[in-house]
Amino acid sequence: MIRSAGAAEPGSGAGRRSVIAGVAAIGATAVASPAMAASPSPSAAATPTTGPKTFSPDRPVLFRRATVITMDPRRGVLPDTDVLVRGATIESVGKQLRAPAHATVIDAAGALLLPGFVDTHRHLSETALRGVGADWTLGNYFQWMVQKWGPLMRPEDIYAADYMGMVDAVNDGVTTVTDWSYAMLTPEHADAAVDALTAVPGRARFAYGNGLAPDFGWVVDGRVDRMLKNRFTGRRDQLVTMQLAMDVNSPTDDARKALEFARDRDLPVTTHAGVFGFTGDAQIEFLAGTGSLSPSYTLVHAAALTDDAYRIIADSGAQISIAAESELNGGQGYPPTAKARRFGIPVSLSLDTVAWWSGDMFSMMRATLNADRGLAHLRAHEAGKAVENNALRAHDVLEYATMGGARALGLDRLIGSITPGKRADLVMLRTDTPAMTPTSNPVGQVVFQAGRGDVDTVMVDGRVLKHRGTLVGADLRRARRLIEESLEYLRSKIPDREWEQAMNPPPGATAR
């Protein structure tokens, strides 16, 4: 499902065409030059070019001499390799490719080129509250974010949060974001979210939800059908697609009707599942009993479940989205990578919310590895033994963050690997910084050494959105203005004392 109509920023009168025109004007000023300052400029059929039309839709882009981490099992890691992008598509991958006439050549000698990261669960609507919940548990989150701030959000707050969230994601190399939109209180809120997602030319999945509603009547009352008819079509090769975000926590008639609604329209569904104290095996059994679990169904966290539930998930082909920073700090349950590995359940990674966690896929990959390996070592030590070799590998979590995410969204034939014929969603990391020098194990380097500051170039659907560490396809100044105005409004709605209480819950480690 994809968006097909123009949209406007709430209250601005500016349509999508004017927004994109402004973004294009920013991108047109970019200059392609060697990404690695110390790298020699390679000879090529078309040399690096400068000028106002360096990056434009009619000009192919050639990444020259990169170390290409393809995430394609048939190709692996390819040193000193070129990648040619024509239009939105990866045309070829190989040595010393001939550059087409008028191509823009990016000197990638020494750089790491990999597929863009895919985030399968992020609450973009919470972007204005970045960092507020650094010391929260899950209970604190529900108390403040869901019950206090969620109902206060206006359509313009949703727009500002989603817009800034998408800019943040693109800047960090997350080329596809699933906007888990639980606060779509009205159709206007939903329109604002889609407007923002389409205003930034990243790839997005609008997960339409209304978790603050008393039941699932909002699914079947016409508003979702209206969204599908007016804003989306059925093509999956568009930048913004749609699914339903439904926390089905009990076996009610309205939940059954909503799930049937999704199946009838071939709408993928995502659900928070296996959350300690909230949902368990009964939820999984209900979803399976309705025939809803399938490869297009994503279960977020899925951490507090028994082996019986994991078997049901595995048999259905459903996906798990793991947000290790969230699970380890919030208390949803222990990140279930070992269970997923044991039962053969597909895994993707997600960043959950910047109100709580980092929003950084590099940090999330490390947290996922640390959780899995730390638990294995602890259990071995308790038995008087030692782990001889780690089960979860660096390549595994990088696969979760790329192909795993693409697979969860049903986009694995389109994105997730550097494969000719796929869409060009690419991230280039510089390796001339102290933290990235030298590079011996490219995959290990990405997972354990790289950070957001190493993201040099980002391309989505063949369009360069960041180059030489600078955004060229998104308006950061506008994003900052909108999000600061939204934060000012939200802060004005609660007393200063409550604001301080929200950021500083009393310490304690006792169980409730």
N, C-alpha and C positions, 0 to 999 in steps of 0.2 A: 504494500500500500504506500503511495507517495503523494506528496502535495502537488496540486496542479494549478492553483489559482494564486493571483497576486495577493499581497497582504500589506497592512499598514501598522506602524507602531501605534499603540493605543494613544489617542489624544494628539498625535503629531500631524496627521494628514499626509504623511510621507508614505508613499507606496513602496512595494518591494523593488520596483524598477529603479526608483531614485536611490534607494539604499544600496543596491548592487552597483549602480553607476558610480556612486561615491567610493565604494570599495574598489571597483575596477580602476578608478583614477589613482587611488593609492598604490595599487599593484603595478600600474604602468610606469611608476617612477623607479622601479627596482632595477638594479644593475647586477648582472651575472658576472661573478669573478671567482677566482679560486677560493674554495671554502677553507682550505688549509693554507694559512699564510706562508708556511715553510715548504709547501709542496711545489715541485716543479710543474710548469704548465705543459701538459702533454700535447704532442702534435695531433692534429685532427683535420678531417676534411673541411669542417667548419670550425673556426676558432671562436673562443669566447667573445661575446658581443656586448656592446653597451648601448645606451640610448633609451628613449621613452618606450620602445616596443620590445624590450628584451624578453619579457614574459607576456605572451598573448596567445589566445586560443588557436591561432592559425600557425603558430611556430612550434615545431617539435622541440623537445628538450632531451638532451643527451647527458647523462651522468657518466663521466669519463674516469675509468680506473679506480673504482670503488672496491672495497671488500664487501661483497653482496651476501648478506645473510638472507637467503631466499625464503626460508621456512617451507620450501617445496621439497618433500622427501626425495624426489628424483634429482634434485640439483644441489641441495646442501648449501655449504658456504663456498663462495667463488671469489678467490682473491684477484685483484687487478682486472676487474671486469666492468664492462660498460652496460648501461641500461638505457634503451631508447624509448621515449614516451612520445606518442603521436596522438593528439587530441586527448581523450580521457583514458587511453588504453596503453598498457605496456606492450610495445610492438616486438621488441627483441631484447635478449640478454646474451651477451657474448663478449669475446675478446676483440678489441680494435674494430669496433663497429664503424661503418662509414656514416658520417653525420650528413643528414639530408641538407640540401640547400636551405639557407636562412634558419637553420636550427640554432637554438640557444644551447651552448655547451657549458656545463657546470663541471669545473675541475674538482673531482672527488678523490683524487689520489690520496691514499692514506685514510680516507673517511670510511665509516661503516654505514652501509645503506640497508635498511630493513623495511618490512611492511609496517604501515601505520598501526598503532595500538587500537584495540577495539574494547571499549568499556561497556559491559552489558547491564549496568545498573548504577545510575547516579541521579540523585535528587537535585537537579539543577535549580529548582525553585528555592533552594535554601542558600544559594550563593551569597546573598547579602549578609548572611550571618556567619561568614567565613571565620573559623577559629574560635567562635564563641563557646563551643562545647568541648574544648580540649580535655577537660577533666570529667566529662559526663560518663555515666553508665547508660544502659538502655532505658532504665526508668527515668533518668534525668532528661533524656532525649524526648520521650513521650510527654513528660511534664511541661517542658518549655517549648520545644519545636512544634510538636504536633498539636498540643492542646492550647498553647498560648499564642504562638506566632502564626501557625498555619491558617486559622480562621481570619486573621487580620489582612492577609495578602490580597491586594487588588490585582486586576488584570495587568496594570502597568508595573506592579512589583514582579509578577511572573515574567513579563517581557524582559525587564532589566536583569533579573537573575539568570534567565536562560541565555540571554545575549552574552552577558559577561562569562557565564559558564562555558559557552561554546568557544569564545575567544581564548579563555584559559586552556581549554582542552587542546585546541589547535596549536597554541604556543608550546604545549608540553609534548606534542607528538601523538596525542590521542586523536586519530583521524575519524573515528566513529564513536559516538556517544549515545547510549540509551538513556533518554530523559525519562526517568521513572516518576511521572507527574501525578503524585497522589493528591495534590491540592487543587484539582480542576473543579472549583466550587460551582462555576457557572459555565455556559458555553463561551462566554466572553473570555474567561480565564484560559480555556483550551485554545481559542483562536490566538490569544496573545502568545502562548507557548509556541505554537506552530509558526507564527509570524517571526519570532525571535530565532527559532531554529533555522528558518530559511533565509534570514538576513545575514547570517555568517555562513560562508560557503564550505563548511565542513560537512561530513556525513553524519546523519542523526537518525535515531529511531524514537519517534514520539510514542511513549507508553502511556496511553490515556487512562488516567485513574481518578477516583474521587474517594479516597480513603476516609474522608471526614463525613461522608454521607452515612445515614443510619442503615442502609441496605443497598442492594445492587439494582434498584429501580432505575438509576441513572443510565445503566447500560442499555436497557430495553425501551426507554421512554422516547427515543427518537433522536437524542442529541449525538449519539455515536454514529448512527446512520447519516445524520446531517453532515457530520465531519467527514465521513467516508465519501459522501456524494459531492460535497462542495470543495473539499480540500485535498482529497487523495484519489488516486487511481490504483490499479492493480500491478503496475510495473515495479519490479524490485531493483532496477538499475538506476533509480533516481536517488538523489542525495538524501531526501527525508522520507522515511517510511513509517508505518504505524503498527502498533499492536495494543492490546489491552493490558492494563496494570490492575490486577484484582487480587486483594488479599482474602482468599476464600478460607475463612477460619472455622466455619461450622457448616454442617450439612443442611442448609435451609433451602426452601423452594425457590427463593429469589436467586440464590447462588446457582442452583441447577439451571434455571432459565437463562442466566447470564452466560454460563459456560456453553449452553446449547446455542445461544446467540453467536458466540465467538466461533464455534465449530461450523455453523451454517454459513458464515461469511469468510471462512478460512483465515480468521484473524489469530495470529500467535498471541499467547498469553504469558505473562510473567507474574509470579506470586512469591512473596516472602514466605518461606517454609522452614520447618525445623528450627524455630526460634524458641529458646528455652523459656519456659513459663507462659508461652503464648500458643504455640502450635507444635504438634508432634505427629505420631504415626497416624492418628485418626484423620488428619487432614490429607495425608498422602493416600490413604485408603479411599477416602471420599472422592478425591480427584480421579483416581484410577477407576473407581466404580462408575463414574459418569462417562468414562471413555475419553476424558480430556487430556490425560497425560500422553505426550507424543514427542517426537524430536523437535517440534516447534514450541514446546512448553519449557520455560525457564524457571527453575526453582532457586530463589535467591537465599543464600546462606546454607540452608538444608543441613544444619549443623547438629541439632539436638534430636536425632532420630535413632531408631534401632536398626539392626541388620535387616529385619524384615522389611522395613520401609525402603532401605537402600536397594534391596532386591526388586521391589516393585518399580522403583525409579529406573533401575537398570533394564528391566524387562520392557519398559515402555519406550525407552530411547530418549527420555526427557533429559534436559541439560541442567547442570548445577552452575550457579554463578557464585564464586567465592570472593569475599571481601575481607581478607585476613586482618588488615588493620582494624576494621570495624568489629569483627568477631572477637578478636583478642582483647580489645579495649572496652567494647560495649557489653559483652556478655551474652551474645546470641547463642553461643556454643563454640566448640573448638573447630577451627577450619577443617573441613572433612576431606582433605586431599587423600589421606590414607584410605578412607572408606571408598572414595571414588575410584582410586586405583585398584582396590581389592575387587570391587564389583563391576568395574569397567564402565563407569559413568562419565560421559563427556563433561569437561570442565572449562569454564571461562573465568575471567577475572573482572572485578568491578570495583569502583572507587567510592561508591555509596554516597558520601556527602562531604563537602569541604567545610560545613559547619562543625564537623567533628574531626575529620581525617585530612590527609594531605592532598588528595586529588592528583597524586603523582604515581603513574604506573610503574616507574622504576622502584619506588618505595614499596608498592604493592607486590611486585614480584619477589622482592627480598623478604617481605613479611611472610609471604606464602611459603617460601623455602625455609625460612627460619622456624616457622611453626611446625612444619612437617618434620624437619630434621631434629629439632629440639625435643619433640615428643618421642621420636624414635630413640634418641640417646637416653632420655629419662627412663623410659621403660626398660631399656637394656641395662642401665646402671642399677635399677631396682632389682633386676634379676641377677646382678653380679656379673654382667657381661658387657661387651663393648660392641658398637656398630662397626663392622668392617668396611662397608661401602654404603654411601647414601643412596636411598631408593629414589627420591625425587631429585631430578637433575636440573641444571640451569636451563638446558634446552626445553625441558618440559614446561617450565613456567613461562618461558618466552613463547612457546606454542600456545599456552593458555591465553596469553595476552594478545595474540594475533589470530591465528587460525581457529583457536578455540572460540574466541568471541565471534568471528565471522560465521562459524558453524552454528552457534547458538541463535544467531539472528537469521539463519537461513540464507546467508550471503557468501558462503564459502566458495561458490563458483565465480564470485564476482571480486572478492577482496580476500585479504588474509595472508597472501604469499606473493612473492615477486615471480610471477609466472606469465609468459607471453599470452596475451588475450584477456588477462584480468585488468580491472580498473587500476589506475596508477595512484594508489594511496601509499605514499612513501615517506620515510623519515631518514634523514641523513644526520649522523652524529659526528662531530669533530673529534679528532684524536690527538690534537696538538696541545692539549692542556696537561698539566702535571698529573692529574688523576687518571688520564687516559693514555699515558705514555710509560712504557711501550705497550703495544698490543700484540699479545701472543695467542690468546684464546678469544676470538671475537664474540662468541655467544656468552661466555663467562664475563667478558668485559662489559657487555650491555647490561647483564643482570646485576652484577655486583659492583661495578665501578662507575657506570654512567649515571648521569642525573639530568634534570631538566635543563640545566645550563649548558649542556653539551649538544642540545638539539639545534643544529645549524639550519637545516632546510626541511620544510614540511610541504608535501604535495597531496592534494585531495582531488581525485577524479581528473588528474592531469593538470591541475591548476596549482601553481606555486603560491602558498599562503604565508610562508616564512622563508627568509633567505638571509644568510650571513648573520643569523641570530636575531633578526628583526622581522616583526610581522609586516607583511606587505599585502595581505588579503583580508585584513580585519581592522576595524577602527577602534583601537584601544582607548583613545581619548574619549570617544563617545560612550564606550562601555563603562569606563570609570565614572563618567558623569551620571549616567543612568543608575548605576548601582549605588553610588553615594547618596543620590536623592532618595532612592528606595530605603536605604538603611536609616536615613534621617527620619523618614515617615514612620518606619516600624519602631524605632526607638522612642518616638514621640507618643506612642500608644501605650507604653507601660512606664511606671514610675522608675526613677533612677535606682532606687533601692532594689527593685525586682530585677533590673538589668544586672546589677552587681551580683545578686543571688544566683542568677542564671549562669554567670561565668564562674562563680566560686561556690559550688556545692560543698557542704561540709565533708571533710575527709573521713574515711572509715572503711574497714575491710570486713566488717561483720556481715554475716548472711541474714537476710530478711526471713 
